[in-house]
Each structure stands twice: as C-alpha cells, then as structure tokens.
Amino acid sequence: MAPVSDYAIPAREYALVFASALIVTFLLTGVVRTLAVKVGAVTPIRDRDVHRTPVPRMGGVAVFAGFSVAVLMAMNLATLGSAFRTSSEIMGVLAAGAVICAVGVLDDRFDLDAVTKLAGQILAAGVMALFGVQVNRVWVPSDEPSGGSLVSLDQTQSTLITILLTVILVNAMNFIDGLDGLLAGVALISGLAVFAFSARQLYLSANDTAASQAPLIAAALVGACLGFLPHNFSPARIFMGDSGAMFIGLAMAGATISATSKLDTSTFGPRTTIAFLAPLIVALAVVFIPILDFLLAVIRRTRKGLHPFSADKEHLHHRMLSIGHTQRQAVLIFYLWAALLAGSAVSLAFVDLSRYLGIYLLVVGGGLVLAVTCSAWPRVRAARLSRRQRQDTRAAESALPTPSIGHPS
C-alpha cells in the first residue's frame, strides 16, 4: 500500500521535544553533579575500573528530568498532544521511569544488592504494563498474501512478556556502562533507529492517536542522551549511574513495545513480517554487545573455576583498551558497531529485499568490514611495526662488513 500522501510528520514538534530534552538535561547535569558530591554518590576506585579519580554518579536524574520535561511539554502541542488523550502509554513510561530512577538513585548512593534492584526493575516494568505498555500480540508468518497473521495474547501473557523484555533491556543497558560516554552514545544511536522506524510507521498509518507514542518517547530519549553526553564523554565529569542506565533501558523497552504493538500490518504488505520484527531486532541489536560480553564473561570465569558473576578486567571494553585503543577510540568503535547493528535492523522496514537485497548486503558487508578493521587496527599496526623492525634489523646486519680471516705467515 502506498504511503498516505496528504499526511505530514509533525517534524517541528518532534524537533521541539528533542531540543527541550537536550537543553534541560545539559543544564541540569551540572546541578546533579554538585548534588551527587554532597550526598556522597561518588564512584569508588575499583581494580576493574578504567577511571583513576573518584567521579560523581547519579547523572541519570538529569536524563530522566530532561526526558520528563520534554514529554510533558509535548502534552500541550497541537499534534503530539493527541498521543496523551488517546492512550496512557506515555504517562506509564513516565511513572515507571520515576520508579526505576528512584531505585537507581538509591543504588548510586548506597549500592543496593542485586535482588533488591531486580525487585525494583520488576516493579517498574509492572507499572509500565499497568498503564497499557504491553506486548499484546505476536506476528506469525504464513503463506497468506498478507505475509502472516496476528495472534493476540491474554493479559497474563502480555504482562509477563512485557516485564521480561523490560528487565532484559534494563540490565543490558546497565551492563554496557563501562566506559565514559559509552552508554549515552549507544542509547542515542539506538533511540534514533527506533525513532526512524516508528516515525515511518506513523507516516504510513497517518494515525496521530495510535502511532505517535513511540516516536515521542524516542525523540525525548535521544535529546536527553545527547544533552548528557558532553558531561560524560571522556574524560567524564559525571557518570550516569544505575539511575540513568536502568531508566534508559526502560524507556527503550517502552518505545520498542509501543512501536510493535501499534504496527498497522496493512501498510507494509508482504514485508509485514520484517516490519513487525524490526523494532524487536533493534532492541536485540542494542543488547547484542552486552549479552555477548556477558556470555563470554560467564564462559571465561567458569573455565577458570571462578563464580560466573565475579568481577574481572576482561570485558570487551577492557580488551579494546588492552590491544592499544585509547578510551575515546574504544567508545567511538562501539558507536560504530551500534550504528551498524541498529541501522541494519531498522532498514529492514524501509528496504524491499526482493529488489535490493544485493545493495543491502553490500552496504551491511562494507560496514562490517569497516567495523572489524577499526576494532583490530592496533593489532594490525603493531604487527606491521614489528615486521618493519625485523626487516630493518636484517638490513642493518647485512650492511655490516664481513670480517676477514687472517692467514699465518
């Protein structure tokens, strides 16, 4: 089905949401930094950490505040205001965000145990589900002309799947927060991908009341992350802490679930299966690196006879530093991987693979080669330098005069 030609995305309103979140977060982060120092929410120096001086955390408070101000401001906008009048989803993300941010603040200050944090995550996810942010249907591919059919889930199934997906994303975001600016940048890139997909969905459906929640959440999240990044990029003056990492994971889950549940299958035709899975693939792309890191850590520690959850200095970001990358270089390479994974996933909803599969594979393959090359470049450079040094040594030895052997008279 062709796009609805007489509908226009409210780009100015989304830009206003983005800018509001950016400005409020940027300005409040300095205030939160001062507050964090006063209350003692400062990251201690641990053996596995890459920073060498105490850094205040709890920066997630500024991120949540910027996000909240931008979203609430959108309530009074002409077009985006309809998202609040027809659905409680956005208020659910705000309410659940407040819960999980509060849990994160307590952890940033008092270092809560894992069980307490998990309980807080489940509570926040339950609050979000209570407000209607739920995975309420599943797309089942088939040989039908439409490409498949939707299977509705009952209330219990929807709630459980929503909580599970949210907890996974929350912990994945928390797990990736190991280098200055890493989490904020990866979340920014992933948020852009979700916004691109959900805005495309809004354009195709031309339904402000049903499809505008997800792009609004994504736009506010992207603005908040970009506003926090200047304070957090290496060398960081403040860390996001669990208050920010867990909130970002929850907001990503909210946007992803909202985009999936509002998908209008009639607008994508035979590509409905790919389109329906695209936001979930983006979510999986977001968690791919931390989950891979987690699995490698469990295997590594188990083989050494250690507890699977014991701390060490062999995470992926530690390895990037150990092979010769600076902290900034390592973070930028992780950005590249995040852009490659999220971009490849969300483009599935835009590209007709039956016609452009070759071009798609060429672009993705080129991006993969670039990412692998950048990741391994210090080792390549070290190998070239070592080879050159050996060649210079052999050349110098061959240039020495051959000693003469004297004969007795």
Disulfide bonds with the S-S distance in Angstrom:
none
